[in-house]
Amino acid sequence: MNTPKRELVLLSRPSLTREEDYEREVAQLDKLLQKAEQWEFFCEVHEFIDLNRYKIFRKPYQIQQILQEKPLKPFVFLINKN
């Protein structure tokens, strides 16, 4: 089996899967996680709700700017759009 780039825990029945299935599943999970960890993708699937100003921030540059603030302001929430 190829050495994975990260540690993953896969829960499955060992009697039902072969070594090739594990390798394929780890490769697919790694590919999926690489996309999910990109900054642009993160900004697409999240939004900030600021209850102080009653605003919703959806634009990627606004989300980046809010996340880069060291202490987040009270009542500013990061919400997943799903």
Protein Blocks (a to p, Z undefined) as FASTA:
>chain_A
ZZdfbdcdddddfklpcfklmmmmmmmmmmmmmmmmpmklmmmmgccddfklopacfbfk
lmmmmmmpmbdcehiacddfZZ
